[in-house]
Amino acid sequence: MTNVPCNPLFDGWRLTISWQRYIFLYCLAVALGFRIIHALLRARAVQKGDFPHTDDRKEAVEADFWKAFRYCFFGDNKFKEHSDLWIPFAIGLIELATFPILLVLGQTLVIGGWLGIKTVGSWMGWQASRTSFNRFLLFSLLNLSVSYLWLCHYVQRLPCP
C-alpha cells in the first residue's frame, strides 16, 4: 500500500460547527448585510451624480434615495452597466466561506493573489468612478476582517497523517 500525501487544503482542516450553520447562518447573513450596506452607499453615490457611463445622468441624480437603493440592491437596473445580477454577492459569499479556511491554513498568498486579480480586472471601470474603487476596498477589507476576527474561530486545523 502506498501512502498518498496529505493535501492540507482538502484534508488539513474541519469546521467546528455544521457546514449548514457556517454557510447559511453566518456567511450568508454577513454577505446579505454587506449587500444592504453596499446598496446604501452606492445609492448615495448615485444621488450625488456618480453614475458613470450613463447618458441620462439627470435622471440618475434626480432619483430619490430609495429608488436608487432599490436599483442598487436588486441588481437588475435599467442601466445595464449598473446591473450586477447579484454576482458580487455570490463572490463575497464564497470569499466569506473560503477566506477563514485559507487563513487558518496560512494560505495568505492565495487570498492576496485573488484580491490582485479582482483589482486588476476592474481597473478600467474604477478610473471612471473613484467611489466605486473605494467601495471595493472597503468591502474587501470587511470580508477579510470578518473572516479573520470571527469566522476563523469555526475552522480547526488538522495535522496531516
N, C-alpha and C positions, 0 to 999 in steps of 0.2 A: 504494500500500500504506500502510495506517495503522499507526502504532505503538501497540501495546497496552501500557498502563502496567504496569510490573513490580509485582507484589504480593509483598512480602518474606516473608509467611507461607507462600507456596507456592513462590516462585522464589528467595528470598534466602538459602537455606541448603542444606546437604547433610551427610549423615553421612560421617565419615571411615572408618567400618567398614561392613560389610554390615548391612542393616536386620535380618536374621535374628539375627545375633550381638548387635546392640544390644537388640532386644526380648526374645529368648528366653534369651540367656545372661546379660545384665546386668540389664535391667529386671525380668524375670520372677523371677530369682534373688533380687534385692533385695526385691521385693514378697512373695515367699514367706517370706523371712527375717523381714520385718516382720510377716507374718501369725502366724508362730510366736511371736515376742516379744509381740505384742499378745495372743495367746491365753494366754500365760503370765501376763501382767499382769492380764488380765481374770479368769482362773481364781482368782488370789489375791484379787481384789476380791470375787468370788462367795463364796469361803470366808469372807471377813470379813463377809458379810451384805449386800454391795452388789448386790442383785438386785431393783431397783425394779419396781413394778407386778406383783409376783408374790404371790399369796395364800399359797402354800406356802413361806414363807421358811425354815422349819425344815429342809425337805429340801435347800434350796439351801445353807444354812450347814453342814449335816452332811455334805454331799457331800465325798468325798475329792478331793484336788487334781487327780489325773489324770483323774477323771471330769469334773470341772469344765473341765479343759483340753480334753478331747475335745468337750464341748458347745460350747465357745468356738471351737475350731479348725475343727471340721467345719461349724459354722454352721447345723446343722439340729437345733435344740433343741426339746424338747417344750414349752417356754415360747415361744410364737410371737413375743412381743416381743423375744426374745433370739436369734431365728433370723435371721442376716444373709444366708444363702444365697450367701456369697462375693461379694456385691455391693460391699462396701467394698474387698475385694481387687482387684476389677476396676477400681474408681475409682482406687485407689492405683497400679495398673499403668499406667493411662492417664496419670495425673499424672507418673509417673516417665519415661514416654516423651515427654511434651509439654513439661514444665517446662524441660528443658535447651534446647529449641528456642526457647521463648519468652524465656528468659533471654539467650541469645546474640543474639536479635533486639531485645533491650531492651524487650520487651512485659511489663514487670513489673506494669503496671496490670491486665492480663488475669488474671494469677495472683492478685493481691490481690482482684480482684472475685470470682473463683471461690472463694477462701477465705472471703470475706464471705458469699457465697450459701450455702456449706456450713455456716457457723457459724449463720446466722440460721435456716436450715431445720431445724436440730436443737435449737434453743434450749429448747423446752419439755421435751424429754427430759433435757437436762442439768440442769434445775432439780431433778430427782429424784435425780441422781447426779453429784456433783462429780468423782468419779474418772473417769467417762466423758468429761467435758469435758477433764480433764487428759490422758487418753489421746489424745483427738482432737488437742489442741495438740501433744503430744509427737510423734505420728506425722506431723502436718502439717509440723512443723519438720524431722523426719528426712527426709521426702520432698524438701523444699526444699534441705536441706543436701547430700544425696546428689546431687541434680540439679546443684547449683551446684559442689560441690567435686570431683565425679567425672565425671558423665555429660556435662557441658558440654564436656569435652575431646574428645568424639566428634562434636560438631556444629561445622561450619565455616560462617561467614557468607560469603555470596557477594555481590558487587556486582550491583546491578540494571543491566541493559543500557540 
